[in-house]
């Protein structure tokens, strides 16, 4: 009768126990770890990019004369965040392309729309988990490259979106593809 081997329960001991049984440390294992880690880092970047791309934009007052305020710099004319009590016709964004908040004017009364983009990403991610998992079970794991096409199409759509609705839909599509 064959002697049954004890399987370690501690994660670090288990890895050391299982590695020789899986063929040892070879080039494939290292490439696999790097590829898997790169994909995970890319997915995390896509999920949390809105932390940076959705930052509060600066506000620049129109017809502002810094000398009147008593300073020779432009600092009084530019605010680090939008002050909604100033009329919309009295200020502008210094650079509209800095954040999607500035691009789609998601300030003041439209401020609640900015967090919706992150919610839509994770809603697409949730639906994608259910969809891609079932589809992979049916068609096989080699089908796994197809979600990347959806993710890249969503990223491309975000970069060329000219309206908030289009950007939001592409954000959701990016989450859908990212989950595969």
N, C-alpha and C positions, 0 to 999 in steps of 0.2 A: 504494500500500500504506500502511495506517495505521501511524503510528509508535507503538510500544509504550512506555507510560509506566513509569518506574522506580518500584516500590513501596518505600517506606522500610522498614527492618527495625527501627529503634529505636521503642519503643512511643510516646514522646511525638511523634516526627516522624510516625508513622503516623496518630495521632489528628488532627493538624493537616492531614495530607494527605487523610484520609478525610472529615472533617467537611463541607467544601464539597460533596463528592460525595453526601452523605446529606441535603442540603438546608440546611446551615448551622446556625447556632445560633438556634433559635427557641423559642417557648413550649413546644412539645411536648417538645423535648429536655430542657428544664429541669424540666418536670413529671415526665417519665419518670425523670430522675436522682433527684429528691426522693422519688418513690414507691418506686423500687427501693432507695434508701438506707434509707428508713423500714422497708421490709419486712425488709431485711437486719439492721437494728438490732433489730427486734422478734424475729426468729428467734434472734439471738445472745442476747438477753435470756432467752428461753425455755430455751435450751440451758444457760445458766450461772446461772440463778436459784437453783439448789440450793447454790451456793457461799454464798449469804446465808441462804436459807430453811432450809438444813440445818446451820446453825452449832450448835456445842455450846451447850446450854442451861445456865442457872445452876442451882445446887442450893441449896435452903434447908433448913436443919436444923429439924426440928420440936422444940417444947419447948425452944428455945434462949433462954437469958437472957444478953444481951451483958454485963451487969454481972459475971457469974461469970467471964467470960473476961478481964475487966479493961479493957473498953472500953465507952464509952457509946453507940457507934454500932452499927448492925446488921451492920457489915462481917464480923465473925467468924461470923455466922449464915448468911451467903450466900457460896457459893463460885462463882467464875467458870466452873467446869466440874464435871462430876459425878465424885465420888470413889467408885468402886465398892466400896471396902473398908468403907464405912459401910453398914449394913443398909438394905435398901429401905424398911423400915417406919419408919426414923428421919429421912427427908427427903422433900421434894416439890419440884416445879418451881414457882418463884414465878409464872410465867406460862406456862401450857401452850400458848397460841396463838402464842408468839414464834417457834418453829421447828417444822418437822414432826418433828424428832428428839424434842422434848418431847411433841408431840401424840400420837405413836404409841409413845412410851417406847422409843426406839431407842438405849438406853444399856446399858452393861455387857455382859451376855451376848447382847443383841440388837443390839449396835453394828455388826456386820458387815452388817446389813440396810440401813443408811443409804446407803452407796455404791452399793448395788444399784439404787437409784432412778435415779441418773444413767446407769448401765449400761442400764437398761430404756428410758430416753428415747432413747439412741443406738441401741439395738437396733430400736426402733420406727422411728427415723429411717432406718436402713439398709434395713429392709423397705419402708418408704415410698418410698425412692428407686427401688428396683426396680419397685414396683407402679405408682406415679404416672407414672414415665417411660414405661413401656410403654403404660399406659392413655392418656396424652396423645398418644403416637405414633399410636395407633389412632383416638381420638375427636377429636383436635385440641387445640390449645393453649387454646381458649376454655373447655375443661373444667377449667382450672386453679383455678377458684374452689372446687370441691368439697373439696379437701384442707383449706381454711380452716375448713370446717364441722366436719371431724373434729378439727382443732386446737382450735377453740373449745369443742367438746363435751368434749374432754379437759381443758381448763382449767377448765371449769365443774365437771366431775366431781372434779377435784383440790380445788376450793374447798369442796365439800360432802361429801367422803369422810369416813366415820366409822371406817374400818378401814384398816390398812396395805395389805391386799391390794387393796382398791378404789383407794386412792391410787396404788399401784404400777401397776395396770392403766391408770388414767387418765394417768399419766405416760408410759407406753408409747404410748397413743393420741395424746397430744400430740406426741410425737416423730414418729409415723407421719404425722400431718396436717401438721406443720411442714416435712417434707421435700418436700412437693408444691409 
